[in-house]
Amino acid sequence: MERILDVARQSFATHGAAGTTLRGVAKAAEVDPRLVAYYFDNKETLLDACLVPPADYLEQVEAVTHQPLRGRGKAMVANMVHFWEQPDTGTVLRAILLTAVHEPVAMARLQGIYRTNMVGAVADALDDDQRQLRANLAASQIIGICMTRYIYQLEPVASLPGGDVVELVGPTVQRFLTGRLPINAMDRVPDEPSNPGEPRAARSRPTHGRAAVARPVTR
């Protein structure tokens, strides 16, 4: 079954769901189409299986959220570098990220993974709005490095030693997790829409004429 999933991931990442068929996956995997149908009822169940990250990756991501808060930024980046540079997990993560670009189901799955794990990395003493904002800012850095280094392979970032990536990006992630944030950024955190598909409405909070900042987080 792993051979089937490997081929299917590459097909979904390259051709999307519209260009992927069970018969085509079977041909590329050099297996009988009936074997693919035995494991997967249809293309949707095959896509869903392809979007599940490796179990050890999810376990380690969860473990990082329990490390001391002051060093969590570097730990998160180090974890990302480690798994993306492992042949087995790196191939799976790359396929998931590429598939998410053009498949709504994959995008929703990816958003859920990052939302859950990134919010868990932010101090639980903060209110929900600030946790969400900090989590999304941290995710923007990590996903951005994944795209720059592993997908687009832009130089010189693509050739930097993994330790250098951790030292360069870790402090930025840490600042988003625990550093000061401009209060006007918090004013722009949108409310959740009451109905899916509706645009989010930004709330307005008075600053009483002060250019205040959200205080740094400590633990």
Z-matrix of the N, CA and C atoms (Angstrom, degrees):
N
C 1 1.467
C 2 1.516 1 111.82
N 3 1.322 2 117.68 1 -32.57
C 4 1.464 3 120.30 2 -179.58
C 5 1.522 4 111.60 3 -62.02
N 6 1.342 5 116.51 4 -37.38
C 7 1.465 6 120.00 5 176.68
C 8 1.527 7 110.72 6 -60.39
N 9 1.326 8 115.86 7 -42.88
C 10 1.465 9 120.55 8 178.33
C 11 1.519 10 110.63 9 -61.68
N 12 1.327 11 117.22 10 -45.10
C 13 1.462 12 121.08 11 -179.19
C 14 1.528 13 111.27 12 -65.25
N 15 1.330 14 117.08 13 -40.23
C 16 1.464 15 119.99 14 178.98
C 17 1.528 16 111.02 15 -59.57
N 18 1.320 17 115.95 16 -46.61
C 19 1.467 18 120.50 17 179.93
C 20 1.526 19 111.00 18 -66.37
N 21 1.329 20 115.80 19 -42.41
C 22 1.469 21 119.87 20 -178.75
C 23 1.525 22 111.43 21 -64.01
N 24 1.331 23 117.34 22 -40.68
C 25 1.462 24 119.81 23 178.51
C 26 1.524 25 111.08 24 -58.91
N 27 1.316 26 115.94 25 -44.73
C 28 1.457 27 119.79 26 179.99
C 29 1.530 28 111.06 27 -64.88
N 30 1.307 29 116.82 28 -37.47
C 31 1.461 30 120.24 29 179.49
C 32 1.527 31 111.47 30 -67.85
N 33 1.336 32 116.32 31 -45.44
C 34 1.472 33 119.56 32 178.70
C 35 1.525 34 110.51 33 -63.07
N 36 1.327 35 116.81 34 -40.51
C 37 1.468 36 120.89 35 -178.46
C 38 1.522 37 111.40 36 -67.56
N 39 1.317 38 116.91 37 -34.62
C 40 1.466 39 120.80 38 -175.97
C 41 1.521 40 112.65 39 -90.61
N 42 1.329 41 116.65 40 -43.09
C 43 1.462 42 120.79 41 -171.77
C 44 1.523 43 114.06 42 -110.67
N 45 1.325 44 117.43 43 -9.58
C 46 1.454 45 119.66 44 -176.62
C 47 1.521 46 111.37 45 76.00
N 48 1.326 47 115.38 46 176.65
C 49 1.463 48 119.58 47 -179.45
C 50 1.522 49 111.24 48 -66.74
N 51 1.333 50 116.54 49 -36.87
C 52 1.456 51 120.14 50 -178.09
C 53 1.529 52 111.82 51 -62.35
N 54 1.321 53 117.07 52 -32.34
C 55 1.456 54 120.54 53 -177.75
C 56 1.508 55 114.38 54 -97.70
N 57 1.327 56 116.74 55 9.39
C 58 1.469 57 121.42 56 -179.49
C 59 1.517 58 109.97 57 -114.46
N 60 1.304 59 117.17 58 132.25
C 61 1.468 60 122.32 59 176.57
C 62 1.524 61 109.32 60 -129.93
N 63 1.307 62 116.27 61 155.33
C 64 1.456 63 120.30 62 177.39
C 65 1.525 64 110.72 63 -61.25
N 66 1.324 65 116.40 64 -40.12
C 67 1.462 66 119.96 65 179.73
C 68 1.530 67 110.83 66 -66.33
N 69 1.339 68 116.08 67 -38.76
C 70 1.457 69 119.41 68 179.09
C 71 1.520 70 111.78 69 -66.78
N 72 1.325 71 116.10 70 -38.91
C 73 1.464 72 120.51 71 177.33
C 74 1.526 73 109.81 72 -64.29
N 75 1.322 74 116.59 73 -43.03
C 76 1.460 75 120.54 74 179.64
C 77 1.523 76 110.89 75 -61.20
N 78 1.328 77 116.48 76 -41.92
C 79 1.464 78 120.21 77 -179.54
C 80 1.526 79 110.86 78 -64.27
N 81 1.355 80 116.24 79 -45.91
C 82 1.465 81 120.05 80 -179.10
C 83 1.522 82 111.65 81 -66.55
N 84 1.340 83 116.39 82 -32.39
C 85 1.470 84 120.83 83 179.67
C 86 1.521 85 112.08 84 -84.30
N 87 1.328 86 115.58 85 -6.97
C 88 1.471 87 121.97 86 -179.91
C 89 1.529 88 111.30 87 59.51
N 90 1.336 89 114.27 88 47.98
C 91 1.459 90 120.50 89 175.85
C 92 1.527 91 108.43 90 -130.74
N 93 1.308 92 115.37 91 164.00
C 94 1.453 93 121.08 92 177.53
C 95 1.531 94 109.28 93 -67.58
N 96 1.345 95 119.23 94 133.41
C 97 1.473 96 120.95 95 178.17
C 98 1.525 97 113.01 96 -54.20
N 99 1.326 98 116.79 97 -29.53
C 100 1.465 99 119.49 98 179.43
C 101 1.522 100 111.82 99 -66.58
N 102 1.338 101 117.01 100 -25.64
C 103 1.460 102 119.50 101 177.49
C 104 1.524 103 110.53 102 -70.97
N 105 1.325 104 116.60 103 -39.75
C 106 1.474 105 120.34 104 176.60
C 107 1.526 106 109.45 105 -63.05
N 108 1.341 107 115.74 106 -44.74
C 109 1.461 108 119.78 107 -180.00
C 110 1.527 109 112.18 108 -65.81
N 111 1.324 110 116.85 109 -26.63
C 112 1.463 111 120.73 110 178.14
C 113 1.530 112 110.69 111 -66.56
N 114 1.320 113 116.06 112 -41.87
C 115 1.464 114 120.33 113 -178.64
C 116 1.529 115 112.84 114 -83.35
N 117 1.335 116 116.07 115 -32.32
C 118 1.464 117 119.73 116 -173.41
C 119 1.526 118 109.63 117 -131.42
N 120 1.327 119 115.73 118 122.03
C 121 1.461 120 120.66 119 -175.99
C 122 1.528 121 111.97 120 -64.59
N 123 1.334 122 115.97 121 -36.66
C 124 1.457 123 120.29 122 -176.88
C 125 1.518 124 109.31 123 -156.28
N 126 1.309 125 115.93 124 -178.65
C 127 1.457 126 120.61 125 -176.67
C 128 1.525 127 111.78 126 -66.72
N 129 1.327 128 116.66 127 -31.45
C 130 1.469 129 120.12 128 -178.92
C 131 1.532 130 111.17 129 -66.30
N 132 1.323 131 117.00 130 -41.27
C 133 1.471 132 118.98 131 178.79
C 134 1.529 133 110.91 132 -69.92
N 135 1.324 134 116.57 133 -32.23
C 136 1.465 135 119.88 134 176.01
C 137 1.526 136 110.13 135 -66.78
N 138 1.330 137 117.26 136 -44.68
C 139 1.463 138 120.65 137 178.02
C 140 1.517 139 110.99 138 -60.68
N 141 1.325 140 116.32 139 -43.10
C 142 1.462 141 120.11 140 -179.76
C 143 1.521 142 111.11 141 -60.64
N 144 1.322 143 117.21 142 -41.68
C 145 1.472 144 121.04 143 178.84
C 146 1.521 145 110.96 144 -65.74
N 147 1.321 146 116.74 145 -34.51
C 148 1.467 147 120.47 146 -178.96
C 149 1.526 148 112.59 147 -70.44
N 150 1.327 149 116.62 148 -19.30
C 151 1.466 150 120.31 149 -175.60
C 152 1.524 151 113.34 150 -93.05
N 153 1.324 152 117.07 151 2.59
C 154 1.466 153 120.42 152 179.15
C 155 1.528 154 109.18 153 -83.73
N 156 1.342 155 118.13 154 116.84
C 157 1.466 156 120.02 155 178.50
C 158 1.523 157 110.81 156 -65.81
N 159 1.320 158 117.88 157 158.56
C 160 1.469 159 121.00 158 177.32
C 161 1.531 160 110.80 159 -56.82
N 162 1.319 161 116.44 160 140.98
C 163 1.462 162 121.23 161 -176.38
C 164 1.521 163 111.86 162 -60.51
N 165 1.331 164 117.72 163 -40.59
C 166 1.464 165 119.09 164 -178.46
C 167 1.520 166 111.55 165 -67.64
N 168 1.321 167 116.69 166 -28.41
C 169 1.466 168 120.11 167 176.20
C 170 1.534 169 110.30 168 -65.84
N 171 1.318 170 116.69 169 -48.61
C 172 1.460 171 120.45 170 -179.73
C 173 1.524 172 111.38 171 -63.88
N 174 1.316 173 116.47 172 -38.60
C 175 1.463 174 119.71 173 178.99
C 176 1.523 175 111.50 174 -63.37
N 177 1.332 176 116.93 175 -41.20
C 178 1.452 177 120.12 176 -179.14
C 179 1.517 178 111.84 177 -72.22
N 180 1.326 179 116.73 178 -36.36
C 181 1.461 180 119.97 179 175.64
C 182 1.522 181 109.96 180 -60.20
N 183 1.317 182 116.32 181 -42.65
C 184 1.464 183 120.77 182 177.75
C 185 1.523 184 110.50 183 -64.42
N 186 1.319 185 117.95 184 -40.05
C 187 1.460 186 121.34 185 -179.43
C 188 1.523 187 111.74 186 -63.33
N 189 1.331 188 116.71 187 -36.34
C 190 1.464 189 120.81 188 -179.10
C 191 1.525 190 111.04 189 -62.93
N 192 1.325 191 117.50 190 -32.92
C 193 1.464 192 120.32 191 -178.48
C 194 1.521 193 112.42 192 -68.33
N 195 1.325 194 117.46 193 -11.16
C 196 1.465 195 120.61 194 179.49
C 197 1.525 196 112.08 195 -102.86
N 198 1.306 197 117.01 196 2.69
C 199 1.462 198 119.77 197 176.33
C 200 1.527 199 109.68 198 -75.78
N 201 1.354 200 117.46 199 161.57
C 202 1.462 201 119.80 200 179.58
C 203 1.524 202 111.21 201 -52.50
N 204 1.316 203 116.52 202 135.20
C 205 1.458 204 121.89 203 -173.27
C 206 1.528 205 112.38 204 -57.88
N 207 1.336 206 116.81 205 -37.61
C 208 1.462 207 119.65 206 -174.44
C 209 1.533 208 113.02 207 -66.86
N 210 1.321 209 117.66 208 -18.80
C 211 1.464 210 119.86 209 179.55
C 212 1.512 211 113.38 210 -116.19
N 213 1.308 212 115.89 211 13.99
C 214 1.460 213 119.61 212 -172.43
C 215 1.530 214 112.78 213 -72.41
N 216 1.330 215 117.57 214 -30.43
C 217 1.460 216 120.27 215 -179.30
C 218 1.519 217 112.05 216 -60.58
N 219 1.326 218 116.46 217 -51.46
C 220 1.467 219 120.28 218 178.74
C 221 1.528 220 111.08 219 -64.77
N 222 1.330 221 116.77 220 -36.50
C 223 1.464 222 119.79 221 -179.73
C 224 1.525 223 110.73 222 -63.98
N 225 1.313 224 117.04 223 -38.74
C 226 1.458 225 121.10 224 179.64
C 227 1.523 226 111.03 225 -66.52
N 228 1.326 227 116.54 226 -42.70
C 229 1.465 228 119.74 227 179.93
C 230 1.532 229 110.11 228 -68.99
N 231 1.326 230 116.98 229 -41.30
C 232 1.470 231 120.52 230 178.56
C 233 1.525 232 110.70 231 -61.00
N 234 1.317 233 116.40 232 -39.17
C 235 1.460 234 120.86 233 178.32
C 236 1.524 235 110.72 234 -64.61
N 237 1.325 236 116.14 235 -42.88
C 238 1.457 237 120.91 236 178.61
C 239 1.524 238 111.17 237 -61.05
N 240 1.334 239 116.52 238 -47.85
C 241 1.467 240 120.76 239 -179.24
C 242 1.527 241 110.33 240 -61.15
N 243 1.318 242 116.23 241 -44.15
C 244 1.467 243 120.17 242 -177.86
C 245 1.524 244 111.77 243 -57.61
N 246 1.325 245 116.94 244 -50.46
C 247 1.460 246 119.43 245 -174.02
C 248 1.524 247 112.86 246 -75.60
N 249 1.328 248 117.35 247 -34.10
C 250 1.450 249 118.79 248 177.89
C 251 1.529 250 111.47 249 -68.81
N 252 1.312 251 116.97 250 -24.54
C 253 1.460 252 119.15 251 -177.58
C 254 1.532 253 113.00 252 -97.89
N 255 1.330 254 116.67 253 4.90
C 256 1.459 255 121.10 254 169.61
C 257 1.528 256 107.89 255 -87.60
N 258 1.323 257 119.05 256 128.50
C 259 1.469 258 120.63 257 -175.52
C 260 1.528 259 113.92 258 -52.67
N 261 1.320 260 117.61 259 -45.08
C 262 1.463 261 120.04 260 -175.85
C 263 1.524 262 112.15 261 -68.86
N 264 1.325 263 116.02 262 -55.84
C 265 1.464 264 118.91 263 -176.74
C 266 1.525 265 111.67 264 -71.91
N 267 1.316 266 117.65 265 -34.76
C 268 1.462 267 120.59 266 179.89
C 269 1.514 268 112.23 267 -60.23
N 270 1.322 269 116.63 268 -41.30
C 271 1.462 270 120.99 269 179.05
C 272 1.527 271 111.30 270 -63.53
N 273 1.324 272 116.32 271 -41.94
C 274 1.466 273 120.68 272 179.63
C 275 1.526 274 110.48 273 -66.65
N 276 1.325 275 117.81 274 -46.62
C 277 1.463 276 121.26 275 -178.55
C 278 1.523 277 111.26 276 -63.47
N 279 1.323 278 115.99 277 -38.76
C 280 1.459 279 120.04 278 178.89
C 281 1.530 280 110.67 279 -63.48
N 282 1.322 281 116.42 280 -44.44
C 283 1.459 282 120.82 281 -179.98
C 284 1.530 283 111.11 282 -63.65
N 285 1.326 284 117.32 283 -40.58
C 286 1.465 285 121.02 284 179.05
C 287 1.522 286 110.46 285 -63.19
N 288 1.315 287 117.14 286 -45.34
C 289 1.459 288 121.25 287 -178.32
C 290 1.521 289 111.17 288 -65.21
N 291 1.318 290 117.30 289 -42.97
C 292 1.463 291 120.66 290 179.21
C 293 1.529 292 111.41 291 -66.88
N 294 1.319 293 117.45 292 -39.04
C 295 1.465 294 120.86 293 178.97
C 296 1.518 295 110.73 294 -64.94
N 297 1.332 296 116.73 295 -36.78
C 298 1.464 297 121.24 296 -178.60
C 299 1.521 298 112.39 297 -63.60
N 300 1.326 299 117.32 298 -22.38
C 301 1.461 300 120.56 299 -178.83
C 302 1.520 301 111.25 300 -63.37
N 303 1.343 302 117.29 301 -35.67
C 304 1.459 303 118.38 302 -175.23
C 305 1.528 304 115.08 303 -126.37
N 306 1.339 305 117.14 304 8.35
C 307 1.461 306 119.65 305 178.16
C 308 1.531 307 109.95 306 -123.69
N 309 1.338 308 118.43 307 113.29
C 310 1.472 309 121.22 308 -179.04
C 311 1.519 310 113.82 309 -54.45
N 312 1.327 311 117.91 310 -38.92
C 313 1.465 312 120.32 311 -179.80
C 314 1.525 313 110.17 312 -63.50
N 315 1.328 314 115.65 313 -42.70
C 316 1.459 315 119.98 314 179.06
C 317 1.520 316 111.07 315 -66.62
N 318 1.324 317 116.65 316 -39.47
C 319 1.460 318 120.07 317 178.63
C 320 1.517 319 110.93 318 -63.00
N 321 1.325 320 116.76 319 -43.18
C 322 1.466 321 120.69 320 179.23
C 323 1.522 322 110.76 321 -62.58
N 324 1.336 323 116.60 322 -40.75
C 325 1.468 324 120.33 323 178.68
C 326 1.525 325 110.67 324 -63.89
N 327 1.322 326 116.34 325 -44.78
C 328 1.461 327 120.66 326 -179.43
C 329 1.522 328 110.88 327 -64.28
N 330 1.320 329 116.62 328 -42.46
C 331 1.462 330 120.25 329 178.38
C 332 1.518 331 111.03 330 -60.79
N 333 1.318 332 116.22 331 -40.83
C 334 1.458 333 119.71 332 179.73
C 335 1.509 334 112.29 333 -64.13
N 336 1.333 335 116.56 334 -40.68
C 337 1.462 336 120.67 335 179.56
C 338 1.518 337 110.45 336 -63.24
N 339 1.333 338 116.09 337 -49.03
C 340 1.457 339 119.16 338 -177.90
C 341 1.524 340 111.98 339 -69.49
N 342 1.329 341 116.28 340 -36.80
C 343 1.461 342 118.54 341 -179.88
C 344 1.521 343 110.20 342 -63.17
N 345 1.314 344 116.37 343 -45.53
C 346 1.466 345 120.13 344 -178.15
C 347 1.517 346 111.80 345 -65.26
N 348 1.333 347 116.73 346 -47.68
C 349 1.453 348 120.08 347 -174.29
C 350 1.520 349 113.12 348 -77.37
N 351 1.314 350 117.68 349 -35.42
C 352 1.458 351 119.42 350 179.24
C 353 1.518 352 111.67 351 -71.65
N 354 1.317 353 117.11 352 -42.16
C 355 1.467 354 119.12 353 178.01
C 356 1.514 355 109.86 354 -62.48
N 357 1.336 356 116.80 355 -36.42
C 358 1.458 357 119.81 356 178.26
C 359 1.506 358 113.24 357 -65.27
N 360 1.348 359 116.85 358 -21.73
C 361 1.458 360 120.30 359 -179.04
C 362 1.521 361 112.53 360 -82.80
N 363 1.328 362 117.35 361 -12.79
C 364 1.462 363 121.62 362 -178.25
C 365 1.522 364 109.21 363 -93.03
N 366 1.321 365 116.53 364 146.57
C 367 1.462 366 121.70 365 -177.28
C 368 1.524 367 111.48 366 -52.45
N 369 1.321 368 117.00 367 130.56
C 370 1.461 369 120.18 368 -177.23
C 371 1.522 370 112.81 369 -76.89
N 372 1.335 371 117.76 370 -4.91
C 373 1.455 372 120.21 371 178.32
C 374 1.523 373 112.14 372 -77.33
N 375 1.337 374 117.72 373 -14.77
C 376 1.458 375 121.53 374 -178.19
C 377 1.520 376 110.91 375 -79.26
N 378 1.345 377 116.21 376 158.21
C 379 1.456 378 119.16 377 174.76
C 380 1.528 379 109.15 378 -71.33
N 381 1.324 380 115.88 379 163.06
C 382 1.460 381 121.13 380 -172.74
C 383 1.521 382 112.59 381 -60.25
N 384 1.337 383 117.24 382 -38.70
C 385 1.461 384 119.86 383 -178.45
C 386 1.522 385 111.21 384 -61.54
N 387 1.323 386 116.28 385 -46.86
C 388 1.453 387 119.09 386 -177.18
C 389 1.532 388 111.25 387 -70.12
N 390 1.316 389 117.04 388 -34.93
C 391 1.466 390 119.58 389 176.83
C 392 1.528 391 110.35 390 -62.94
N 393 1.332 392 116.91 391 -44.41
C 394 1.458 393 120.61 392 -179.96
C 395 1.525 394 111.34 393 -63.00
N 396 1.327 395 116.69 394 -44.10
C 397 1.460 396 120.23 395 -179.11
C 398 1.522 397 110.47 396 -64.01
N 399 1.312 398 117.64 397 -48.39
C 400 1.466 399 121.16 398 -179.55
C 401 1.537 400 110.73 399 -62.58
N 402 1.327 401 116.60 400 -40.63
C 403 1.461 402 120.08 401 179.77
C 404 1.523 403 111.08 402 -63.10
N 405 1.321 404 116.89 403 -42.40
C 406 1.457 405 120.25 404 -179.93
C 407 1.521 406 111.96 405 -68.88
N 408 1.318 407 117.15 406 -36.22
C 409 1.463 408 119.60 407 176.76
C 410 1.525 409 110.73 408 -65.19
N 411 1.327 410 116.59 409 -42.53
C 412 1.469 411 119.93 410 177.43
C 413 1.524 412 110.70 411 -63.42
N 414 1.327 413 116.32 412 -42.12
C 415 1.470 414 120.42 413 179.42
C 416 1.516 415 111.04 414 -62.94
N 417 1.341 416 116.92 415 -35.96
C 418 1.467 417 119.50 416 -179.42
C 419 1.520 418 111.20 417 -61.42
N 420 1.319 419 117.17 418 -36.11
C 421 1.458 420 120.58 419 178.71
C 422 1.527 421 111.37 420 -71.41
N 423 1.314 422 117.04 421 -44.49
C 424 1.463 423 120.46 422 -176.23
C 425 1.529 424 111.03 423 -69.50
N 426 1.334 425 117.05 424 -45.05
C 427 1.463 426 119.62 425 177.74
C 428 1.527 427 110.06 426 -65.27
N 429 1.334 428 116.22 427 -38.33
C 430 1.455 429 119.67 428 178.92
C 431 1.522 430 112.44 429 -61.06
N 432 1.330 431 117.07 430 -41.67
C 433 1.466 432 120.26 431 177.84
C 434 1.528 433 110.31 432 -67.59
N 435 1.329 434 117.09 433 -38.93
C 436 1.472 435 119.60 434 176.85
C 437 1.523 436 110.57 435 -58.46
N 438 1.325 437 116.46 436 -45.47
C 439 1.458 438 119.89 437 -179.43
C 440 1.526 439 111.05 438 -66.76
N 441 1.326 440 116.89 439 -46.28
C 442 1.465 441 121.18 440 -175.86
C 443 1.521 442 112.09 441 -67.38
N 444 1.322 443 116.26 442 -44.18
C 445 1.468 444 121.20 443 -172.83
C 446 1.524 445 113.21 444 -85.42
N 447 1.347 446 116.59 445 -41.34
C 448 1.460 447 119.21 446 -170.38
C 449 1.529 448 114.59 447 -106.96
N 450 1.327 449 118.06 448 -26.73
C 451 1.466 450 120.17 449 -179.40
C 452 1.531 451 110.33 450 -94.98
N 453 1.336 452 117.11 451 -60.58
C 454 1.467 453 120.21 452 -179.80
C 455 1.527 454 112.28 453 -81.26
N 456 1.348 455 116.01 454 -21.19
C 457 1.467 456 121.76 455 178.56
C 458 1.533 457 111.70 456 52.90
N 459 1.321 458 114.85 457 50.47
C 460 1.462 459 120.96 458 -179.86
C 461 1.521 460 110.29 459 -79.06
N 462 1.311 461 115.48 460 133.73
C 463 1.461 462 120.82 461 177.58
C 464 1.526 463 110.23 462 -90.78
N 465 1.347 464 116.38 463 148.92
C 466 1.468 465 127.85 464 6.76
C 467 1.533 466 114.40 465 -89.11
N 468 1.332 467 117.88 466 0.47
C 469 1.465 468 119.95 467 -175.74
C 470 1.528 469 111.23 468 -61.08
N 471 1.333 470 116.89 469 -38.29
C 472 1.463 471 120.33 470 -177.16
C 473 1.520 472 112.65 471 -62.05
N 474 1.329 473 116.99 472 -29.36
C 475 1.469 474 120.42 473 -176.00
C 476 1.524 475 113.99 474 -100.33
N 477 1.323 476 117.14 475 -0.19
C 478 1.458 477 119.13 476 178.96
C 479 1.527 478 110.38 477 -64.27
N 480 1.320 479 118.40 478 140.99
C 481 1.467 480 119.55 479 171.46
C 482 1.522 481 110.45 480 -57.88
N 483 1.318 482 116.39 481 146.12
C 484 1.453 483 120.01 482 -178.35
C 485 1.519 484 113.20 483 -55.46
N 486 1.327 485 116.43 484 -38.27
C 487 1.468 486 119.70 485 179.06
C 488 1.511 487 112.67 486 -62.71
N 489 1.335 488 116.84 487 -34.47
C 490 1.463 489 120.45 488 178.00
C 491 1.529 490 110.86 489 -68.24
N 492 1.325 491 116.57 490 -37.84
C 493 1.467 492 120.06 491 177.55
C 494 1.526 493 109.74 492 -61.34
N 495 1.325 494 116.06 493 -42.81
C 496 1.466 495 120.19 494 179.05
C 497 1.527 496 110.71 495 -61.99
N 498 1.338 497 116.90 496 -44.83
C 499 1.461 498 120.48 497 -177.77
C 500 1.518 499 112.35 498 -68.46
N 501 1.332 500 117.03 499 -32.33
C 502 1.460 501 120.66 500 -177.60
C 503 1.524 502 112.82 501 -82.70
N 504 1.311 503 117.10 502 -40.74
C 505 1.465 504 120.68 503 -173.32
C 506 1.527 505 112.23 504 -95.61
N 507 1.327 506 117.16 505 -30.04
C 508 1.456 507 120.40 506 -178.31
C 509 1.522 508 114.32 507 -53.19
N 510 1.351 509 118.85 508 -46.86
C 511 1.462 510 118.91 509 179.50
C 512 1.525 511 114.09 510 -62.37
N 513 1.339 512 117.01 511 -32.10
C 514 1.462 513 119.80 512 177.70
C 515 1.523 514 110.40 513 -68.15
N 516 1.332 515 116.71 514 -43.09
C 517 1.456 516 120.08 515 176.53
C 518 1.527 517 109.82 516 -62.77
N 519 1.330 518 116.31 517 -40.37
C 520 1.460 519 120.56 518 179.30
C 521 1.524 520 111.33 519 -61.88
N 522 1.331 521 116.26 520 -39.87
C 523 1.477 522 119.25 521 179.65
C 524 1.522 523 110.15 522 -62.83
N 525 1.312 524 116.90 523 -38.91
C 526 1.459 525 119.26 524 178.91
C 527 1.527 526 111.08 525 -69.30
N 528 1.320 527 117.25 526 -29.95
C 529 1.463 528 120.24 527 179.93
C 530 1.522 529 112.11 528 -76.69
N 531 1.343 530 117.18 529 -39.11
C 532 1.468 531 119.61 530 -170.26
C 533 1.518 532 115.06 531 -132.58
N 534 1.317 533 119.62 532 -11.10
C 535 1.464 534 121.06 533 -174.37
C 536 1.514 535 112.86 534 -79.60
N 537 1.312 536 113.99 535 -179.68
C 538 1.467 537 119.99 536 177.92
C 539 1.526 538 110.05 537 -73.07
N 540 1.334 539 115.43 538 140.28
C 541 1.460 540 121.76 539 174.74
C 542 1.525 541 108.34 540 -121.91
N 543 1.325 542 117.80 541 138.32
C 544 1.475 543 119.65 542 177.21
C 545 1.525 544 109.81 543 -58.47
N 546 1.328 545 116.39 544 136.22
C 547 1.460 546 119.99 545 -177.19
C 548 1.510 547 111.22 546 -64.52
N 549 1.356 548 118.02 547 -30.10
C 550 1.462 549 118.18 548 179.98
C 551 1.517 550 111.67 549 -67.68
N 552 1.327 551 117.00 550 -22.39
C 553 1.462 552 119.22 551 173.99
C 554 1.521 553 109.81 552 -67.88
N 555 1.334 554 116.84 553 -39.10
C 556 1.451 555 120.45 554 177.96
C 557 1.521 556 111.01 555 -66.37
N 558 1.342 557 117.79 556 -31.72
C 559 1.459 558 120.76 557 178.66
C 560 1.519 559 112.01 558 -63.15
N 561 1.324 560 115.69 559 -24.95
C 562 1.462 561 118.99 560 -175.21
C 563 1.523 562 113.44 561 -94.43
N 564 1.326 563 117.78 562 2.82
C 565 1.463 564 119.57 563 176.25
C 566 1.514 565 108.24 564 -64.22
N 567 1.353 566 118.82 565 120.05
C 568 1.458 567 120.87 566 -175.09
C 569 1.517 568 113.01 567 -76.64
N 570 1.321 569 114.89 568 150.45
C 571 1.457 570 120.00 569 172.58
C 572 1.519 571 109.08 570 -72.65
N 573 1.328 572 115.96 571 150.89
C 574 1.452 573 119.85 572 174.16
C 575 1.526 574 108.24 573 -68.48
N 576 1.351 575 118.94 574 132.48
C 577 1.460 576 120.82 575 178.22
C 578 1.518 577 110.60 576 -66.58
N 579 1.329 578 116.18 577 147.26
C 580 1.459 579 119.92 578 179.72
C 581 1.519 580 111.50 579 -70.87
N 582 1.337 581 116.07 580 -28.92
C 583 1.450 582 120.83 581 178.50
C 584 1.514 583 109.94 582 -122.78
N 585 1.341 584 118.43 583 137.39
C 586 1.463 585 120.50 584 178.75
C 587 1.524 586 110.76 585 -57.30
N 588 1.308 587 116.22 586 140.66
C 589 1.457 588 120.99 587 178.69
C 590 1.508 589 113.60 588 93.76
N 591 1.350 590 117.72 589 -17.82
C 592 1.457 591 119.81 590 177.54
C 593 1.520 592 109.84 591 -75.64
N 594 1.352 593 117.39 592 146.44
C 595 1.463 594 119.04 593 176.24
C 596 1.514 595 111.02 594 -67.54
N 597 1.321 596 115.79 595 147.59
C 598 1.458 597 119.92 596 178.68
C 599 1.516 598 109.91 597 -80.46
N 600 1.310 599 115.68 598 141.73
C 601 1.462 600 120.54 599 179.94
C 602 1.518 601 109.32 600 -101.50
N 603 1.337 602 115.95 601 124.70
C 604 1.461 603 119.62 602 179.02
C 605 1.519 604 109.29 603 -72.11
N 606 1.313 605 116.90 604 136.72
C 607 1.450 606 121.18 605 178.81
C 608 1.519 607 109.97 606 -90.23
N 609 1.270 608 115.64 607 155.58
C 610 1.460 609 120.31 608 179.25
C 611 1.508 610 108.91 609 -114.79
N 612 1.332 611 116.02 610 131.64
C 613 1.458 612 120.80 611 178.70
C 614 1.514 613 108.84 612 -125.22
N 615 1.298 614 118.39 613 133.57
C 616 1.464 615 119.51 614 -179.97
C 617 1.519 616 111.72 615 -68.28
N 618 1.344 617 115.28 616 141.59
C 619 1.454 618 119.87 617 176.10
C 620 1.522 619 111.11 618 -109.60
N 621 1.368 620 115.19 619 1.51
C 622 1.461 621 120.22 620 178.03
C 623 1.528 622 111.60 621 56.56
N 624 1.350 623 114.06 622 35.43
C 625 1.457 624 118.17 623 173.72
C 626 1.508 625 114.90 624 76.40
N 627 1.332 626 118.42 625 7.88
C 628 1.451 627 120.22 626 -178.40
C 629 1.509 628 111.27 627 -107.49
N 630 1.317 629 116.70 628 142.97
C 631 1.454 630 120.85 629 175.62
C 632 1.528 631 107.45 630 -87.55
N 633 1.317 632 114.66 631 66.57
C 634 1.461 633 120.59 632 -173.98
C 635 1.517 634 110.68 633 -78.78
N 636 1.314 635 115.70 634 166.79
C 637 1.463 636 121.17 635 176.76
C 638 1.512 637 108.88 636 -132.55
N 639 1.343 638 114.14 637 151.29
C 640 1.461 639 118.30 638 174.57
C 641 1.525 640 107.83 639 -69.60
N 642 1.303 641 116.23 640 133.69
C 643 1.454 642 120.35 641 -175.16
C 644 1.511 643 112.17 642 -67.49
N 645 1.342 644 116.92 643 150.63
C 646 1.462 645 118.76 644 176.75
C 647 1.516 646 110.71 645 -64.54
N 648 1.313 647 115.16 646 156.17
C 649 1.459 648 121.15 647 -178.19
C 650 1.503 649 108.83 648 -98.30
N 651 1.310 650 117.49 649 135.28
C 652 1.458 651 121.24 650 176.79
C 653 1.502 652 108.66 651 -131.70
N 654 1.333 653 114.78 652 156.14
C 655 1.476 654 119.26 653 174.55
C 656 1.527 655 107.71 654 -148.13
